[in-house]
Amino acid sequence: MEKMFYLGLMLGMVGGALIVANSYKARSLVKKSQSEIMEKVNEMMDEKLAAQKGSDGEKVERSAKNK
């Protein structure tokens, strides 16, 4: 059963790749979606980095006060 699932998955991926490769509309839709996802990922990473910098600053201040 797993083999059939993986075979169907692979055939679907190949079929999708062929459709995207031969269709301008599909190709542009994929590129647009990829750029939107990359923007969202970059925003999330910036937020996480800012949160880490903020928490690091608090740890430094707390350790300085304890001395």
C-alpha positions in Angstrom: 0.0 0.0 0.0 2.9 2.4 0.8 4.5 1.6 -2.5 1.3 2.6 -4.4 1.1 5.8 -2.3 4.7 6.8 -3.1 4.2 5.8 -6.8 1.2 8.1 -7.0 3.0 10.8 -5.2 5.9 10.6 -7.6 3.6 10.5 -10.7 1.7 13.5 -9.4 4.9 15.5 -8.8 6.2 14.7 -12.3 2.8 15.5 -13.9 2.7 18.8 -12.0 6.2 19.7 -13.0 5.3 19.0 -16.7 2.3 21.2 -16.4 4.2 24.0 -14.9 7.0 23.7 -17.4 4.6 23.9 -20.3 2.2 26.6 -19.1 3.2 30.2 -18.7 0.2 31.0 -16.4 1.1 28.1 -14.1 4.8 29.0 -14.1 4.0 32.6 -13.2 1.6 31.5 -10.4 4.3 29.3 -8.9 6.9 32.1 -9.0 4.5 34.5 -7.4 3.6 32.0 -4.6 7.3 31.3 -4.0 8.1 35.0 -3.6 5.2 35.5 -1.2 6.3 32.5 0.9 9.9 33.8 1.0 8.7 37.2 2.1 6.6 35.7 5.0 9.6 33.4 6.0 11.9 36.4 6.1 9.5 38.4 8.2 9.1 35.5 10.7 12.9 35.1 10.9 13.4 38.9 11.5 10.8 38.7 14.3 12.5 35.8 15.9 15.9 37.4 15.7 14.6 40.6 17.2 13.0 38.6 20.0 16.3 36.8 20.7 18.2 40.1 20.8 15.7 41.4 23.2 15.9 38.4 25.5 19.7 38.4 25.3 19.7 42.0 26.4 17.5 41.3 29.4 19.8 38.4 30.4 22.8 40.7 30.3 21.1 43.3 32.4 19.9 40.8 35.0 23.4 39.3 35.3 24.9 42.8 35.7 22.4 43.6 38.5 23.1 40.4 40.4 26.9 41.2 40.6 
